[in-house]
């Protein structure tokens, strides 16, 4: 198929490097000024605010079902932390100076699921539960939603099944939330999924279906099996607007954090955000929300493994979900399990095409090096895929220059890590430490 794929002339060299597993930085020539696209944007701010209100309605339930959310009044949110020591280590690794301040958005600490998927995944499950409860007269929107924490509701939901295909973290968020509500749950896990994630799900009463093939096959099979059962609902990471909206709420929450920390975002203080990307729903939703809020003052970049740059190839060719990394001879094998996606979301790719500033790719060894450095310098422990954005600030500083970036804010979005078992995290750290020592 590759020979029949038309590559724009300006991207021929980039695609050549992608095919030989070289790291690339791609600047999106399709990006438009916000004023040119604002009227055509399909998802409106009101829809994101509606999603935010739904999460607020469920806060009393979440406090009861997950006591760890009590300190945030049932709101699932993570801290934003400046990491100056890590900034120095990133400069050292990339051998480029970073202009501006560097922060980490700690979605690795999100309660319940320990990853960014606690945003979209949990939101869509709660929306499905609310829709069913409203339709069947179990609740009204102005009721106290702690009612969901009852045998009556659990018994009701036990007649229904929720299914999803996942490389790991989305399955964790949907599995944990659905099982807690009382749903039967089937998580279709690709070969890339870590064993500890499967075991954790099973310990919560989730039916884990394992596949020897990749993410796309797990989604395809899960969707097919779900369609055969009238009481089964499939949460489709490739095409779900509800997942997208759940993630987009994170952008509005970040705006409040930046205000509280007196961090301005305007023409003289641009914001740069670096988001690890798998199928695209999580980074896409957050990027979209930030673009609505900050318009041309927000610069948004996705990061993908050199072996699995599905979204990047979809954007370069304009073919989105019609192509796979395997069409370019890539094996889609990476230690970054959450990013091991061969075919991107068509829904997200088309939305991102005029919005995204660019993408870059990272090698697995680079993920481990940054993992160890972050642990040593800032005492923050992430899983490998969550480090994908960390080369971004140095790469972009070289690209954009000191004059534009001197008052900028860089945010690396840490997508997961707090649920990783200690012995496995120790192994990650030791591997990264060894790789860093070899470079000295």
C-alpha positions in Angstrom: 0.0 0.0 0.0 2.9 2.4 0.8 3.7 2.9 -2.9 0.1 4.2 -3.5 0.3 6.7 -0.6 0.9 10.3 -1.8 3.3 12.2 0.5 3.5 16.0 0.2 6.9 17.0 -1.2 7.8 19.1 1.9 7.4 16.0 4.1 9.2 13.4 2.0 12.4 13.7 4.1 10.4 13.4 7.3 8.7 10.2 6.1 12.0 8.8 5.0 13.4 9.3 8.5 10.2 7.9 10.1 10.6 4.7 8.0 14.2 4.3 9.2 13.2 4.9 12.9 15.0 8.2 13.1 13.6 10.7 15.6 11.8 13.6 13.8 10.3 17.0 14.6 7.4 17.8 12.3 5.9 21.3 12.1 2.3 21.2 10.8 1.9 23.4 7.7 -1.9 22.8 7.8 -2.3 24.8 11.0 -4.5 27.8 10.8 -4.9 30.9 12.9 -7.8 30.5 15.4 -9.9 33.2 13.8 -9.8 31.2 10.5 -11.3 28.1 12.0 -13.3 29.1 15.1 -16.7 29.2 13.3 -16.1 25.8 11.7 -15.2 24.0 14.9 -17.6 21.1 15.4 -17.4 20.7 19.2 -18.5 23.8 21.0 -17.4 25.2 24.4 -20.9 24.6 25.8 -20.5 20.9 25.2 -17.3 20.8 27.3 -19.0 22.9 30.0 -21.9 20.4 30.0 -19.4 17.6 30.5 -17.8 19.5 33.4 -21.2 19.9 35.1 -21.9 16.2 34.7 -18.7 15.4 36.6 -19.7 17.9 39.3 -23.1 16.1 39.7 -21.2 12.8 40.2 -18.8 14.3 42.8 -20.9 13.1 45.8 -21.0 9.6 44.4 -17.2 9.6 43.8 -16.5 10.6 47.4 -18.5 7.6 48.6 -17.2 5.1 46.1 -13.5 6.3 46.1 -12.7 8.0 49.5 -9.3 9.1 48.0 -11.3 11.8 46.1 -12.7 13.4 49.3 -9.8 15.8 49.6 -10.7 17.3 46.2 -14.5 17.2 46.9 -15.0 14.4 44.4 -13.3 16.1 41.6 -10.7 14.0 39.7 -7.8 16.4 39.2 -4.0 16.5 39.3 -1.4 19.1 40.4 0.7 21.3 38.2 4.3 21.5 39.4 7.4 23.5 38.3 10.4 21.2 37.7 13.5 23.4 37.3 16.0 20.6 38.1 14.4 18.4 35.4 14.7 21.3 33.0 18.5 21.2 33.4 18.6 17.5 32.9 16.4 17.8 29.7 18.8 20.4 28.4 21.7 18.1 29.1 20.0 15.2 27.3 19.0 17.0 24.2 22.0 19.4 24.3 19.8 22.4 23.7 18.8 25.2 26.1 15.1 25.5 27.1 13.8 29.1 27.1 11.0 29.7 29.6 9.8 27.8 32.6 9.1 24.0 32.7 6.2 22.4 34.5 4.7 18.9 34.7 1.0 18.2 34.7 0.8 15.2 37.1 -2.0 13.1 35.6 0.0 10.2 36.8 -1.5 11.1 40.2 -5.1 11.2 39.1 -7.2 9.2 41.6 -9.0 6.0 40.8 -7.0 5.1 37.6 -3.6 6.7 38.0 -3.5 8.1 34.5 -4.9 10.6 32.0 -7.6 8.0 31.2 -9.2 8.8 34.5 -10.5 11.9 32.6 -12.1 10.5 29.4 -12.6 6.9 30.4 -14.3 7.6 33.8 -16.3 10.5 32.3 -17.8 8.3 29.5 -18.7 5.5 32.0 -20.5 8.0 34.3 -22.3 9.5 31.3 -23.5 6.0 30.2 -24.7 5.3 33.8 -26.5 8.7 34.1 -28.2 8.2 30.7 -29.5 4.7 31.8 -30.6 6.0 35.2 -32.5 9.0 33.8 -34.1 6.9 31.1 -35.4 4.4 33.6 -36.6 7.0 36.1 -34.0 6.1 38.8 -32.8 9.6 39.2 -33.3 13.3 38.2 -30.5 15.7 37.4 -31.1 17.7 40.5 -31.0 14.7 42.8 -28.1 13.8 45.1 -26.0 11.5 42.9 -24.6 9.7 45.9 -27.7 7.6 45.3 -25.6 5.8 42.7 -23.7 4.2 45.6 -26.4 1.7 46.5 -27.4 -1.9 46.0 -30.5 -0.7 44.0 -28.3 1.0 41.4 -25.7 -1.8 41.4 -28.4 -4.4 40.8 -29.8 -2.3 38.0 -26.5 -1.9 36.2 -25.6 -5.6 36.6 -28.0 -6.3 33.7 -25.7 -4.3 31.4 -22.2 -4.8 30.0 -19.5 -2.3 29.2 -16.8 -3.3 26.8 -13.6 -1.6 25.6 -10.4 -2.3 23.6 -7.2 -1.1 25.3 -3.4 -1.2 25.5 -3.8 -0.8 29.2 -4.7 2.5 30.9 -8.0 3.1 29.2 -9.0 -0.4 30.2 -8.0 0.3 33.8 -10.1 3.5 34.0 -13.2 2.0 32.4 -12.8 -1.4 34.1 -12.4 0.1 37.6 -15.2 2.6 37.2 -17.7 0.3 35.5 -17.2 -2.5 38.0 -17.6 -0.1 40.9 -21.0 1.0 39.5 -22.1 -2.6 39.1 -21.8 -3.1 35.4 -20.4 -6.4 33.9 -17.1 -5.4 32.2 -15.1 -6.9 29.4 -11.7 -5.3 28.6 -10.1 -6.5 25.3 -6.4 -6.1 25.8 -3.8 -6.0 23.0 -0.5 -7.9 23.2 1.2 -4.6 24.3 -0.7 -4.4 27.6 1.4 -5.0 30.7 0.6 -8.1 32.8 0.2 -6.1 36.0 -2.6 -4.1 34.4 -4.4 -7.2 33.4 -4.0 -8.7 37.0 -5.2 -5.4 38.6 -8.4 -5.5 36.4 -9.1 -9.1 37.2 -8.8 -8.3 40.9 -11.6 -5.8 40.5 -13.9 -8.4 38.9 -13.3 -7.4 35.3 -13.3 -10.0 32.5 -10.0 -9.4 30.6 -9.9 -10.9 27.1 -6.3 -11.1 25.8 -5.1 -10.9 22.2 -1.8 -11.8 20.6 -2.2 -9.0 18.1 -2.2 -5.2 18.4 -4.5 -2.5 19.7 -6.6 -2.2 16.5 -7.5 -5.9 16.6 -8.5 -5.7 20.2 -10.8 -2.8 19.4 -12.3 -4.5 16.4 -13.1 -7.7 18.2 -14.5 -5.8 21.3 -16.7 -3.7 19.1 -18.0 -6.8 17.2 -18.8 -8.8 20.3 -20.5 -5.8 21.9 -22.7 -5.2 18.9 -24.0 -8.8 19.3 -25.4 -8.0 22.7 -28.3 -5.5 22.9 -27.4 -4.8 26.6 -23.7 -4.2 25.9 -22.2 -0.8 25.4 -18.9 -0.4 23.6 -16.6 2.5 24.5 -14.8 3.3 21.3 -11.4 5.0 21.8 -11.1 5.5 18.1 -14.4 7.4 17.6 -15.9 8.5 20.9 -17.0 12.1 21.2 -17.8 11.5 24.9 -14.3 10.4 25.7 -13.0 13.5 23.8 -15.2 15.8 25.9 -14.1 14.2 29.2 -10.5 14.9 28.3 -11.3 18.5 27.1 -12.6 19.3 30.6 -8.9 18.9 31.7 -8.0 22.0 29.7 -10.6 24.1 31.6 -9.3 22.8 34.9 -5.7 23.7 33.9 -6.8 27.3 33.1 -7.9 27.6 36.8 -4.6 26.2 38.0 -2.6 28.6 35.9 -4.7 31.5 37.2 -4.2 30.5 40.8 -0.4 30.2 40.2 -0.3 33.6 38.6 1.0 32.2 35.3 -0.1 34.4 32.5 -0.9 33.1 29.0 -1.1 35.8 26.3 0.8 37.0 23.3 3.9 37.9 25.4 3.6 34.7 27.5 2.9 31.8 25.1 1.9 28.4 26.4 3.6 25.2 25.0 2.0 21.8 25.9 3.5 18.4 25.1 1.2 15.5 25.1 2.0 11.8 24.6 -0.2 10.4 21.9 -1.6 6.9 21.2 -4.9 6.7 19.3 -5.3 10.4 20.0 -8.4 10.9 22.2 -6.7 12.1 25.4 -4.2 14.5 23.9 -6.7 15.6 21.3 -9.4 16.5 23.8 -6.9 18.4 26.0 -5.3 20.2 23.0 -8.8 21.2 21.7 -9.9 22.6 25.0 -6.7 24.6 25.3 -7.1 26.0 21.8 -10.6 27.1 22.6 -9.4 28.9 25.8 -6.0 30.4 24.6 -6.5 30.5 20.9 -3.2 31.4 19.1 -1.3 31.8 22.4 -1.4 28.0 23.0 1.1 25.8 21.0 0.3 22.1 21.1 2.5 19.2 20.3 2.0 15.5 20.3 4.7 12.9 21.0 4.8 9.4 19.7 7.3 6.5 19.7 9.5 6.0 16.7 8.0 2.6 16.1 4.4 3.8 16.4 3.9 7.3 15.0 0.3 6.6 13.9 -1.2 10.0 14.4 1.9 11.7 12.7 1.6 9.6 9.6 -2.2 10.1 9.5 -1.7 13.9 9.7 1.2 14.0 7.1 -0.7 12.0 4.5 -4.2 13.3 5.4 -5.4 9.7 5.4 -5.8 9.5 9.2 -7.4 6.1 10.2 -7.2 4.8 6.7 -3.5 3.9 7.1 -1.4 2.0 9.6 2.2 2.4 10.6 2.7 -1.1 9.2 1.9 0.4 5.7 5.3 2.1 6.1 7.2 -1.0 7.3 7.1 -0.1 11.0 6.4 -2.9 13.6 4.4 -0.9 16.2 6.4 -2.4 19.0 7.4 -0.1 21.8 7.9 -0.2 25.6 5.4 2.7 25.8 2.4 0.4 25.9 -0.2 3.2 26.0 1.2 4.6 22.8 1.5 1.3 20.9 -1.2 2.2 18.4 -0.8 1.4 14.7 -3.9 3.2 13.4 -4.9 6.7 14.7 -8.4 8.0 15.5 -9.9 9.5 12.3 -12.2 11.6 14.5 -9.3 13.2 16.3 -6.9 13.5 13.4 -9.4 15.5 11.4 -10.1 17.8 14.3 -6.4 18.3 15.1 -5.3 18.9 11.5 -5.8 22.7 11.6 -5.1 23.0 15.3 -1.9 21.1 16.2 1.4 22.9 15.9 3.4 19.7 15.4 4.7 16.4 16.5 7.9 14.7 17.4 9.0 11.1 17.9 11.0 9.5 20.7 13.0 6.4 21.1 12.2 3.9 23.9 15.7 4.4 25.5 15.1 8.1 25.6 11.9 7.5 27.6 13.8 5.5 30.2 16.6 8.1 30.4 14.0 10.8 31.2 12.2 8.5 33.6 15.3 8.0 35.7 16.3 11.7 35.5 12.8 12.8 36.7 12.9 10.4 39.6 16.3 11.6 40.7 15.8 15.3 40.2 12.1 15.8 41.2 11.2 12.5 43.0 8.4 11.9 40.4 7.9 8.4 39.1 6.2 7.9 35.7 5.6 4.9 33.5 7.7 5.0 30.2 4.9 6.2 27.9 4.3 9.3 30.2 7.8 10.6 29.4 7.2 11.0 25.7 6.6 14.7 25.9 9.8 15.6 27.8 12.1 16.1 24.8 9.7 18.7 23.5 10.7 21.9 25.3 14.4 21.6 24.2 13.4 20.7 20.6 10.9 23.5 20.4 13.3 26.0 22.0 15.7 25.4 19.2 12.9 25.7 16.6 11.2 28.9 18.0 14.2 30.7 19.5 14.8 32.7 22.7 13.1 35.9 21.7 9.6 34.3 21.4 10.1 31.8 24.2 11.9 33.9 26.9 8.6 34.4 28.9 7.0 31.1 27.9 5.5 28.3 29.9 6.2 24.7 28.9 4.0 21.9 30.3 4.9 18.2 29.8 1.7 16.2 30.4 2.6 13.2 32.6 0.0 10.6 31.5 0.4 7.7 34.0 2.4 5.9 36.6 1.1 5.9 40.1 -0.5 2.5 39.9 2.7 0.8 38.6 3.8 -1.8 41.2 7.0 -0.8 43.1 9.1 -3.7 41.8 8.3 -2.9 38.2 8.9 0.8 38.7 12.3 0.0 40.3 13.1 -2.0 37.1 12.2 1.0 34.9 14.3 3.3 37.0 17.4 1.0 37.0 17.2 0.6 33.2 17.0 4.4 32.8 19.9 5.0 35.2 22.1 2.5 33.3 21.3 4.2 30.0 22.1 7.6 31.5 25.4 6.3 33.0 26.4 5.0 29.6 26.0 8.4 28.0 28.4 10.1 30.5 
